[in-house]
Amino acid sequence: MIEMIVGHPHIFWLSLGGLLLAAEMLGGNGYLLWSGVAAVITGILVWLLPVDWEWQGVIFAVLTLLAAWFWWKWMAKRVREQKPVDSQLNQRGQQLVGRRFVLESSLVNGRGHMRVGDSSWPVNASDDLPAGTHVEVIAVEGITLYIRPLTR
């Protein structure tokens, strides 16, 4: 086995590249992709231009670092070009600010509950409000919505 690797080092590098790429397909995190590509390119270079083992290792290391660096630069550019992520993602209460609703029950001492979709939210207002009042959410603190009546 060792004699075959010494006699045909390109087979070693192509096999290593194939194994790394196969392992990458199992994991899918991208960690092994660039090492696998570097090993395949090293195998092709060693097949075309026979070089010593020391230089094969250097070629593999340099190609791995270059590939990872180019990938990092490409990904950084893509992230900059993407639309900004919604800053209120997974913050349902913040998404309700500015929305308008109708109270189903009266507020006593400026406090009560309001139905929003399929859930009930605690609400605070500056005044008592009767059921049927059109309101707007002006702020959120924790799970409490602060509302104000809409003037028609």
Rosetta blueprint (number, residue, H / E / L):
1 M L
2 I H
3 E H
4 M H
5 I H
6 V H
7 G H
8 H L
9 P H
10 H H
11 I H
12 F H
13 W H
14 L H
15 S H
16 L H
17 G H
18 G H
19 L H
20 L H
21 L H
22 A H
23 A H
24 E H
25 M H
26 L H
27 G H
28 G L
29 N L
30 G L
31 Y L
32 L L
33 L H
34 W H
35 S H
36 G H
37 V H
38 A H
39 A H
40 V H
41 I H
42 T H
43 G H
44 I H
45 L H
46 V H
47 W H
48 L H
49 L L
50 P L
51 V L
52 D L
53 W H
54 E H
55 W H
56 Q H
57 G H
58 V H
59 I H
60 F H
61 A H
62 V H
63 L H
64 T H
65 L H
66 L H
67 A H
68 A H
69 W H
70 F H
71 W H
72 W H
73 K H
74 W H
75 M H
76 A H
77 K H
78 R H
79 V H
80 R H
81 E H
82 Q L
83 K L
84 P L
85 V L
86 D L
87 S L
88 Q L
89 L L
90 N L
91 Q L
92 R H
93 G H
94 Q H
95 Q H
96 L L
97 V L
98 G L
99 R L
100 R E
101 F E
102 V E
103 L L
104 E L
105 S L
106 S L
107 L L
108 V E
109 N L
110 G L
111 R E
112 G E
113 H E
114 M E
115 R E
116 V E
117 G L
118 D L
119 S E
120 S E
121 W E
122 P E
123 V E
124 N E
125 A L
126 S L
127 D L
128 D L
129 L L
130 P L
131 A L
132 G L
133 T L
134 H E
135 V E
136 E E
137 V E
138 I E
139 A E
140 V E
141 E E
142 G L
143 I L
144 T E
145 L E
146 Y E
147 I E
148 R E
149 P E
150 L L
151 T L
152 R L
